[in-house]
């Protein structure tokens, strides 16, 4: 009977820890790994967990959409909501942006934003699928936590002269 009680106690502890962990991950913060080269050189991607960059993302910014231009955000892919993307936020609703490589200027619709990868040649982003709904954003990347040589806060930057003051 003692072994059964110990197993039951351990199972309850593991289940409670899992529920608390999922709640924290869903509401407050999460840890993600990078895939693909779209954010190079800011992030290094790899197929192995300990070779690519591991990122810390906070979700508190989702309350009232507290973002800044240059933030790196996690969002659901507009065409496949099972896939998460990591890109840099370039423009907000109501702003005008000049598309790179062309002279086309577009206005970002209400409830949407413009995101781009730092490596334009290898990024599938708003230049491909247009502005994304703000509701697809799941968090903001704040720190690199692995590898130790890159550990620290993520720099907020954006391409100058692309958002126009109309």
C-alpha positions, 0 to 999 in steps of 0.5 A: 500500500505504501508504494501505491500511495507514493506513486499516486503522490508523485503522479499528482505532483507531476500533474500539478507541475504540468498544469502550472507550467502550461499556464505560465507558458500560455499566459506569461512567458515561453521558450522557443528555438529558432528555425530557418535563416530569416532572422540571420544574423540576429538569430542563428538557426539549427536543427539541433536544440543546443546548436541554434539560438534559444529565445525567451519570449514574454506574453504580457505585451499582448494585453492592449498590444503593447509593442514597439517598432523594432520588436521581434514578435512570435506570430501564427503563420497567416496561411497555416495557424499551426506554424509559428514565425519569428519576425521583426515588427516594422509598421503599425496600423494606419502607418504608410510603408514603402516596400523594399525593392519597389517604389510602391507605398501601402497603408497598413490597415487597422488591426494589422501590422507589417513584419519582416525577417532581418535576412530579406533574401531568406525570409517569408514575411509581410513582403510575401503575404502582406500585413498580418492581423495583430490577433496572430501575435503570440508574444515578443522575444526579449532575450537570447538564453542559449548559447551562452556566448550570445546570452542577453537582451535582443536589440530593437532595430528597424530599417530607417526611412521605410515608414513614411510620415503621411 
